[in-house]
Amino acid sequence: MNRQGILFSAGLLISIFSFSQKINPARPDMSPENFRMDSLPDSEINIPIQVNLKPLFVMAEKSVDTLFTSPKYPDEWVQEGCDIRYKYSFRRSPLKMTGVGNTLTLGFTGYYKIVGSTRLCVNGTVVSPWTPACRCGFNEPERRVNVSFTSAMSVQPDYKVKIYIKRNDPQPLDKCEVCFWGQDITKQVMKGLTTELDASKKELDKNYGTVDLKSRFQQVWDQLNKVYSLYGLGWLQINPQQFRINNLFILKDSLNIHLGLAAKPIVSFENPAEKSSWVPNMGSTGSRQGFSIFLDAVLNYDSLGRIMNQKIAGKQFDFKKGFVKKKFILDSCKVYGGGFDKLVIKVNFSGTNTGIFYLTGRPVYDNDKRMIEVKDIDFDIKSKNILLGSADWLFDKKITKEISRYARFELGGYIDSAKTALNQELNGELTRGIRSYGNIREIKLAGIYPLQQHLIIRSNCEGNLAVKVESIDFSL
């Protein structure tokens, strides 16, 4: 047999031997994971809430009497000591509310008329009859006085709102002179009115001096702990950490509350279990506007493997080693995490040889293309050792380059869909009389972490959100 025939026969024997041998290297060593789920930075969500106070004005207007009189007016007198008696009628104008900073002033103009008489007493003994009744504000314009209360608000860490109510001195606009000696009794009228106002202030302090809002914040906290569907994009857990009040002030007829929330939101492709917890005490104030959300999306490797298989399953490559032709067919791929920022790609193949081998690579995000690419794809050391002994021809750049071409996962569509969905969620009626307004400015990737069971994609979302309360139940 000539030399060419010998080489051909030897090649044929090698080919037959290689074809019959199944390649099955051991799995790559799993490195320790250098990622902790609790490393997600707190997301800062700052929401300016504007509450229209007009419904509160209407409620106060309905609940405060418009007419006040002395007891059993007009039939009986009020007698102070021995020498003076009187009876009066007092009506008020519509309430006026004004706000500056964290103070709210409730005021009105009072219109009163009074009738009285006097007599001479010595050491409590009557020595003269009552004078004829003298009138002020009858058959003439009523006398006027401005009356007001000022309240300041502060929110305590335990969600109790402290309302500090101050009774302002009544401001008479007209004198009240009566016929007994032409006496100006404006001061006496103001003194009597002040006594009534102090009694009203005491009642206000008792009923409204402290308002406990913890139960209402607990209701909000419970809603934030729920799991929300993102309509085909996964499941969102907000994972609230702490509330805070950044600012509270009144401007014209609106109460403005800048509410802050720290959270650790996560998006998962599997529906997670809901958590429950007690709302913690309110944190210290902050000054940042808008929101900056760090979000961990938990991707299942099976879904990434399906994306790759749709692109590469059935791809065939022909090689020639000497006089022997080799055939390589990509049957399927499976992706999982290998630790230390590495991805492992398990390749099932057939052709001249059959079996599996393992590749490793590093996931990298291309910001311009908005896609994740697996870079530096190469054979795992255990696969190399097996292939060197039985199928070294598989060490061809053509195979790794081809797999690299399809080890890419576009996120642009996902980001755009998420942005559209979130913008829709941020704008609309939350409940009757309460609407939210917001927009997402930017969604950007902050990191990729290939855990053994899941691929974590950390992103940062920035935008603005505001809430406007047109009507609300102010009953406390």
Secondary structure, DSSP 8 states (H G I E B T S, - for coil): --HHHHHHHHHHHHHHHHHH-EE-------------GGGS--EEEEEEEEEE-HHHHHHHHHHS-SEEESTTTTTS-EEETTTEEEEEEEEE---EEEEEETEEEEEEEEEEEEEEEE--EETTEE-S-----EEESSSS--EEEEEEEEEEEEE-TTSEEEEEEEE---EESS--B-SGGG-B-HHHHHHHHHHHHHHHHHHHHHHHSEEE-HHHHHHHHHHHTSEEE-TTS-EEE--EEEEEEEEEEEETTEEEEEEEEEE--EEESS-------------------SEEEEEEEEEEHHHHHHHHHHHHTT-EEEEEETTEEEEEEEEEEEEEEEETTEEEEEEEEEESSEEEEEEEEEEEEETTTTEEEEEEEEE-HHHHHHHHHH-GGG--HHHHHHHHHH-EEE-HHHHHHHHHHHHHHHSEEEETTEEEEEEEEEEEEEEEEE-SSEEEEEEEEEEEEEEEES------
